[in-house]
């Protein structure tokens, strides 16, 4: 059994993800980006976000991110691969507080 906090690992707060929250006029679009477990599917992500934040989710898009190849001198390795989820909230839903500016 997976718990909601095992599926949603952390929010991704970057310039690009914050552009998806608000449009140019300052109106809220309500798209939020999270790093999620690589084994999670869209249905599990939707239920986890609704359970943790108490919002209504309209759509979930997922992206598999492969780890970068990194070198340290003559040795090379790879960063861990991860998965991102872009969650769109429904029209009548409230916002998620820590994404507010």
N, C-alpha and C positions, 0 to 999 in steps of 0.2 A: 504494500500500500504506500502510495506516495503522498506526502504532506505538501501543502501549498508552498511553504517556505523552502522546501527542497526543490521545487520546480522553478520558482522565481528566485534567482540568485541575487541580482542587484540591478538598480536602475542605471541606465546609461545617460549621463548628463553631459552632452557636448554641444558645440555650436550647431552642428547639423541636426541633432535630435531635438534641440530646442526650437529650431526653425519649423519643425513639424507640429509643435504645440500651438504656436501662434502664427497667423498670416501677417502680411506686411502692414495691414491697418490696425493690428493689435487684437483682432477677433480670434477667439479660441477655436482651434480645429479639433482638439482633443485626440491627438495621436501621441502615444507614449512608447518609449523604447526601453526594453529590459533585456538583460542577459539571463538566459534560461538554461536549464539542464539540456544536454545534447540528446537525451532520450525522450524528452517531452514532445507530445504532439499538440496540435492546435486546440483540440478540445480540452486537454488537461491545462494548457496555459490559460484559456478563457475562464475555466472554473477557478483556477488559482487566483487570478487577478480579481475576479468578482468576490471571492472569499476574503482575501487580504484587505482590499481597499473599499469594499462595499459599493461598487459601481456596476453599471450595466455595460457589458462589452458588445459591440456590434460586429467587429471583424478583427481577425488576427492574421498577420503575415509573418512568416519565419524566414530567417536567413542563416545558412550554415557558413561560418567563417573559418577558413583553414588557418592553421598556425603559421607564423612567419618563420623563414629560415634565418637563424641568427648565427654569427660567427664570433668566436673569441680567440683571436690568434689563428692557430692552425686547426683548432677544433670547431666543429659546427654542430648545431643542434636545432631543434624546432620548438617553438612555443606551442602550448596546448591549443587545440582547436576548440571553438566554442559555437554557441548558437544564440542568435538575437531574435527577439520577437517585437514587432511593431503592432501595438494594440490600439485600435480605434474604438473610442467610447460611443455609446448611443447618444442621440440628440438630447434627451431629457435627463441624462446622467450627470451627477456632480463631478467635480474635477478631483484630481489627485493632488494633495496639498504640497508635497515637497517638490513638485515641478513648477509651482507658482513662482513668478518673479517678484 
